[in-house]
Amino acid sequence: MKPIHPSNQAEFLEKLVTTVGEGISITDAMLVLGPFYLKQLELERLTLLFEEGNELSTSFHYLGYSKTIVESIKLAEIHGQMTQVFSRTAKQLKNQQALKKEAVKTLSYPVGLLFFMSVLFIVFKLFFLPIFLPIIERANPDAVSRVQLIFSLPFYMIIGCLSIAVVSGIGIVVTKFSRSDKWILNFRSYPLIRSGQNAIAGYSISKELALLLESGFTIAQSLMYLSTSHSLLVRQASMSTLSYLQRGESFSQAMKLAGWFPKAMIRYVEHGEIHGYVAKELQLYQYFTIENLQKRVSFFIAVAQPVLFLIIGALVISAYLSLMLPMYNLISL
């Protein structure tokens, strides 16, 4: 269990920025805010980390922040832009939480209703359908198999969802505990997976690279530092781009030749090279990526809700007709 719950991580960073702005050091500010977010034992552990002289990023790792955020804080310790990183990270976390809340709020009712209807269909099939089957068979023998299939659909849906969840869980566990993550690169032959990897690598690098460039690092120095990242995608993309950069290519051309970046990001960098504001253009690309992701999530939610209701309606109508039509035929006889 994380010492600071994910829902409180953005708030903790915002208050940390406010406290530091009043002239208090970051470590003292964390200890001041600690009692409001941590249990006594967790607070003592945090104090011990500071007393042992650990890096600030180590304390945030202990508090439960993601590897990406910890990596950003580690970079911020180098270039001295801690408050900027805290503010930007808090904003990103708040946006992520808002998207999650919107998705849960919008989809919880139809998904819950679909699950309830599926359970109802299964119960009806097990306990009540055997009573109706002789009557249906007498009215229309061909309808028996159709009725059984319709009332079995929710069962197949639940089994399918559980199977997907199990396979996904196994994949996450294997990825997390795998000693080598180089096997991920084998999937780059598939265009869809390659596009997803490029999007992740591009966004991660744009975020870190902008901070390094603003702090006075050159592009080559920044890529050299990023080539030691814990993320395989960031590491590979940085090393590949750096190799072309050292051959005399421009940064944007090196990105094209490396093949690890989205076209939109390359266009932003090209514009930045012309006007001399590569770091600013990388920040704009970050905002563009976040806005684009929010639009896609909102579109998915807007489509998923009516689709779920249509599935529920189709199940109910199909079940009703499959039962009642043979009954009407029997009455007409």
N, C-alpha and C positions, 0 to 999 in steps of 0.2 A: 504494500500500500504506500502511495506517495505521501510524504509529509505534508505537502501543500496540494490540496485537491485541484485538479485541472480547472475547475470552474472559478477558483480563486487566484490562479496564477497571474492573470492579466491585472487584476486589482492590486495584487502585491507589488507588481512592477510599477504601476502608476503611483502608488503611495511611496515607493522607494525613490522615484524620480522627484516627487514633491519634497521628501525629507532631505534628500541630498542637495536639492536646490536651496535649502535653508542653511547650508554650510556644514552639514554633518557628513562625515566620511561614509563610504558605502558599507563598510563592515559594521560600523556603529549603527547605521540606519537599519540594517538587516536585523541586528540584535534588538533594536528598539521595537521594530514591527513584529519580531518573532513571536512574542506571547499572544498576539492576536490571531496567529495562523498555525502555530505549532504547539504540540504537547510539551510538557516539561522535559521529558527525556530527549525528545527531538531537538529542543532548544539547546540542551546541554551538549548534544552531539555536534550541533552547528558551531557552538562556542569553541569546542575542542578543535574543530577543523581550522578555525581562525588562529587559535593559539599555537597549533602545530605548523603554521606558516604555509598552508595549502593555498593554491591559486583560487581566485574568486570563482572561476568556472567550476571548480571541484565542488564548492558549496552549492551552486545551482544544480549541479548533477545530483547531489544528495537530496535537494529539495523536490526533485521529481520532474524537472524540466527536460524536454526532449533533447536528443543529441544535437539536432540542428541549432537549437537555441543555445545550448552549452558551447557549441563551436563558435557561434556568433559572439558570445561573451568572451571567449578565449581570444578571438581576434581583436575585440574592443579593448582588452587589456593591453594589447600591443600598441594600438594606435590612439589610445586615450580618448575614446568617444563612448564611454559607458552610458551616459544619460541618453544620448541619441539612440543607442541600440536598445536600451530599456523601453524608451517611448515607442519606437517602431515595433518592437516585439509585442508590447502590450496591445497596440492597435491591431496587429495581425491576429493575436489570440482572441481579442474581442470579436473580430470579424468571423473567425472560425466558429466561436461559440454561438454567434448569432445565426450562422448558417445551420449549425446542428439543431439549435432550438426551433428554427423555422421548419426544418425537415421533419423533426419529431412531432411538432405540433400539427403539421399538415397531414402527415401520413399515419399517425398513431390511430386515429379513428377508423379509416378504411381498412388498415392492416388488421387491427383488432377485430373489426366486424367480419372480415374475411376469415380470420382464424376461428372465430366463434361459429360462423356458418359451416366451416369445414368440419368442426367437431360435431355439430348438430347433424350434418349429413351422415357422418360415420356412425353415430349413435342410432340414427334412424335406420341405416342399412343393417346394422347388427341385430336390432331388437324389434323393429316394426315392419321392415320390408318383407321378411319371411311370411308375415301374415297376409300381405297384399299380393304376393307373387302367385299363389294358386288362382286368385280371382283374375289377375292380369293374364295369366296363361290361358285361362278359360275363355277370356274375351278376345285375346290376340296373342297367340303363342310367339309370334315374331318379336313382340315388344318386350319380352322378358329380358333378353340379353341387352337391349338398349337401355332399359331401366337400371339394370345392374351396373352398366358402364357409367351412366350419368352419376349415380350415387357413389361410384368408386373414384370419380375424378378428384374430389377434395383430398382423398387419401393419397393418391398419386402426387398431388401438389405438395402435400406436407412432406412426403418421403423425398421428393425432389429438392425441396428447400433444405431439409436436413442434410441431404447428401452434399449439396453445394456448400453448406456451412462446415461440414466435416472436412471436405477436401480443402476449403480455404484455410481452415484452422491448421491442418497438417502442413500446408504450404507455408503459412506464417511461421510455424514452429521450426520447420526445416530451414527456412531462410534465416531465422533469428539465431539458431544454434549451429549453423553450418560453419565449419572451420575455414572454408574458403568460399568467397563470394564471387569468384571469377566465372562461375557457371552462368551467372546472370548475363554475361556478355554473349553467350551462345544464342540467346534469343533475339539478338539484334538483326538477325536475318529476316525476321518478321516485321513488315513495315509498321503495323499498328503498335507493337511493343517498342520498336525503335523510336517511334514518334513520342510515345509516353516517356521513355528514358531521356530523350532529348529535352522534353519540356521540364522534367524534374531537374536535370543537370543545369539547364539554362537558367532556371529561376534561382536555384541555389547559388550558382556562381555569380549571377548578376547582383544578388544581395550582398555577398561577401566582398566581391570585387569593388563594388561602389564604395564600401567603407574603407578598404585598403587604399584605393586611389585618392580618396578625400584626405587621408592621413599622410599623404606624401609618397606612398609606394609607387614605383613604376609598374607598368603592366606586366613586364617580365618578372619582377620581384613578387608581384601579387600571385601570378600563376605558379611560380615556383613554390610559394607557401601553400597554395591550395592543392598542389600535387601531393601533399602529405596529409590530406583530409581523411577522416575516417570513412567517408562515403566513397564507395567504389566508383560511382558515376561521376562525381565531382573530380575525383583523382584522375580517372582516365581522360576525361574531357580536358582538364587542365594540362596534363602532360602532353597530350596530342597537340593542343593549340600552341603550347610553348615550343614544341619541336619545330613547328612551321614558322613561328615568330623568330626563332633563332636563325632560321635560314634567310631572313631578310624580308619576309612577307609582312604586310600591314596586319593590324590586329583583326580587322573585319575579314580580310582574305584568309588569315590563318584559321579563323572560326569556320569559314566555309569549307576549307580543305580538311579540317578535323572531322567534320560531319557529326558533331555532337550538340549542335545548337539549332533552335527553331529559326526559321527564316525571319520572323518578326523581330527577334532579338538582334540578328545580324543587321537588319535595316536600321534599328535604333543606334547601334554602334557605328555604322557608316555615317549617319547623320552627326553623331557626336565627334567623330574624327574630323569632319569638315569644319565644325564650329569650335572644336577644342574643348568639348564638355562631355567626355565619355562617361564620367562618373554620374553626371546629371541624367544622361540618357538611359543609363542602366537603372537608375531609380525610377524613371518614368516607365521603363519596361516592367518593373516590379508592380507598379500600380496598375498597368494595363493587364498584366497576368491575373492579378487578384480580382479585378473588375470582371474580366472574362470568365473566371471560375465562378464568381457569384452569379453571373447571368446564366451559365450552364446549369448550375444547381437549381436555380429558380425555375428554369425551363423544365428541367427533369421533374421537379416537384409538381409543377402545373400540369404536366402530362400524366404523371403517375397516379394522381388522385382520381381523376375521372376514369382512367383505365381500370383501376381496382374496383370502382363502383360498377363499371360495366361488367366485369367478371362476376361480381356478386349477383347482379341482376340476371345475367345469363344463366348462372347456376340455379337460381330460384325458379326462373321461368321454365327452364328445361326440366327440372325435377317435377314441377307442377303439371306440365303438359304430359310428361312420360307416365305419370300416375293417373291423371284424370281422363285422358283421351280413351285409353282402353276401358275405363269405367263407363264412359258415355256410350261406347260401342256395345257394351254388355247390356246397358239399359235399353238401347234401341232394338236389341234382339228380343 
